[in-house]
Amino acid sequence: MTERLEGTAADPTLVIKLGYRGGGFSGFAAQENQPQLRTVAGELERALETFLRRPVELTCAGRTDAGVHALSQHVSLPVTPEEAETLTGRRLMGALTALTPEDISIRGLYRAAPGFSARFDALSRTYRYRIACGPQPVLAWGHAWWLRSELDVDAMDAAAQALLGERDFKSFCKTASAQDKPTCRNVTRCHVSRANEAGEDLVAVDIQANAFLHNMVRAIVGTLVEVGRGLRPVDGMAQILAARDRRAAGPTAPAKGLTFVDVAYPDGALSPW
């Protein structure tokens, strides 16, 4: 049986930038106790193991739940010096594109220093949540939450500003995931605006932070939507944060409206493969 390559201080790092349509996946991470579930990591691991002819272990920038999409997920894995020398970017791109299903897109290949981690070396992650108000969306149907009512976008954006900075987001975290774990995160941007994509009017919630808790963005969006509907006061976010209780915030917005759109790394950390 071939041993898994764990990586050493001397092993180069391959970083893969990928996108995926989340509707067909049970989340990003492979489920060891439920191997029959289709996951992004499972599909990518199979493609890499077929091409490299050895087991692989992936580290991702941020795990996404079932139904959540990505434009800029980053995955890292150590490669041997021999693989780093012989594998061209064109050959690797062609192979991974052919070996992965149509709902996964290989968007870039990069080289990083030995020991680089797509997760721990990330400076920030950015998500966009899309909401369609009014008529049923056409092209945005698969990646937006359709609401049949209008929203007060200005009120939502004003409420969102109370989330900026280093704060305890336990009220916006899935309860089971917050047990005995740190729940402070640093949100550097939270903006609600109107957007037009492919001829359709949407409401976009853009959130950037150093990291996110389980269901954090979707809980924030669900709460902001209640503000936009006039069900919560604009100045109520501080009280929700102070409660440190998931019941104080609004509902969790549907997964299909959420897209992982960007991850930032230190300048010079990645170079084209």
WONOR-V762768 format. One record per residue. N is the residue number from 0. SS is DSSP state (H for helix, E for strand, - for the rest). D_FIRST is the distance of its C-alpha to the first C-alpha in whole Angstrom. Layout:
# WONOR-V762768
((N	SS	D_FIRST) (N	SS	D_FIRST))
This chain:
# WONOR-V762768
((0	-	0) (1	-	4) (2	-	6) (3	-	9) (4	-	12) (5	-	15) (6	-	18) (7	-	20) (8	-	24) (9	-	24) (10	-	22) (11	-	24) (12	E	24) (13	E	24) (14	E	26) (15	E	26) (16	E	30) (17	E	30) (18	E	32) (19	E	32) (20	-	34) (21	H	33) (22	H	35) (23	H	32) (24	-	29) (25	-	29) (26	-	29) (27	-	27) (28	-	24) (29	-	21) (30	-	22) (31	H	19) (32	H	22) (33	H	23) (34	-	20) (35	-	22) (36	-	25) (37	-	25) (38	-	24) (39	H	25) (40	H	22) (41	H	20) (42	H	21) (43	H	21) (44	H	17) (45	H	16) (46	H	19) (47	H	17) (48	H	14) (49	H	15) (50	H	17) (51	H	15) (52	-	12) (53	-	10) (54	-	10) (55	-	13) (56	-	16) (57	-	19) (58	E	23) (59	E	26) (60	-	29) (61	-	30) (62	-	29) (63	-	31) (64	-	32) (65	-	32) (66	-	35) (67	-	35) (68	E	35) (69	E	34) (70	E	35) (71	E	34) (72	E	31) (73	E	29) (74	E	25) (75	E	23) (76	E	20) (77	E	19) (78	-	19) (79	-	18) (80	H	21) (81	H	21) (82	H	20) (83	H	23) (84	H	25) (85	H	24) (86	-	24) (87	-	27) (88	H	29) (89	H	30) (90	H	27) (91	H	25) (92	H	27) (93	H	28) (94	H	24) (95	H	24) (96	H	27) (97	H	26) (98	H	23) (99	-	24) (100	-	27) (101	-	31) (102	-	31) (103	E	29) (104	E	31) (105	E	29) (106	E	32) (107	E	31) (108	E	29) (109	E	29) (110	E	28) (111	E	29) (112	-	29) (113	-	26) (114	-	25) (115	-	27) (116	-	27) (117	-	28) (118	-	29) (119	-	30) (120	-	32) (121	E	34) (122	E	38) (123	E	38) (124	E	37) (125	E	40) (126	E	40) (127	E	43) (128	E	44) (129	E	46) (130	E	49) (131	E	51) (132	E	55) (133	-	57) (134	-	56) (135	-	53) (136	-	51) (137	-	50) (138	-	47) (139	-	46) (140	H	46) (141	H	42) (142	H	42) (143	-	45) (144	E	47) (145	E	50) (146	E	53) (147	-	56) (148	-	58) (149	-	59) (150	-	58) (151	-	60) (152	H	57) (153	H	59) (154	H	59) (155	H	56) (156	H	55) (157	H	58) (158	H	56) (159	H	53) (160	H	54) (161	H	54) (162	H	50) (163	-	50) (164	E	49) (165	E	47) (166	E	48) (167	E	46) (168	-	45) (169	H	44) (170	H	46) (171	H	44) (172	-	41) (173	-	39) (174	H	41) (175	H	37) (176	H	36) (177	H	39) (178	-	38) (179	-	38) (180	-	37) (181	-	39) (182	-	41) (183	E	43) (184	E	42) (185	E	44) (186	E	45) (187	E	47) (188	E	48) (189	E	49) (190	E	51) (191	E	52) (192	E	54) (193	E	55) (194	E	53) (195	E	53) (196	E	50) (197	-	50) (198	-	54) (199	E	53) (200	E	54) (201	E	52) (202	E	52) (203	E	49) (204	E	48) (205	E	46) (206	E	44) (207	E	43) (208	E	42) (209	-	39) (210	-	37) (211	-	38) (212	-	37) (213	-	36) (214	-	38) (215	H	41) (216	H	42) (217	H	42) (218	H	44) (219	H	46) (220	H	47) (221	H	48) (222	H	51) (223	H	52) (224	H	53) (225	H	55) (226	H	57) (227	H	57) (228	-	58) (229	-	61) (230	-	59) (231	-	59) (232	-	61) (233	H	60) (234	H	60) (235	H	58) (236	H	54) (237	H	55) (238	H	56) (239	H	53) (240	H	51) (241	H	53) (242	H	52) (243	-	48) (244	-	48) (245	H	46) (246	H	49) (247	H	52) (248	-	50) (249	-	50) (250	-	48) (251	-	44) (252	-	44) (253	-	42) (254	H	39) (255	H	40) (256	H	42) (257	E	40) (258	E	38) (259	E	36) (260	E	38) (261	E	38) (262	E	36) (263	E	37) (264	E	36) (265	-	38) (266	-	39) (267	-	37) (268	-	34) (269	-	33) (270	E	34) (271	E	33) (272	-	30))
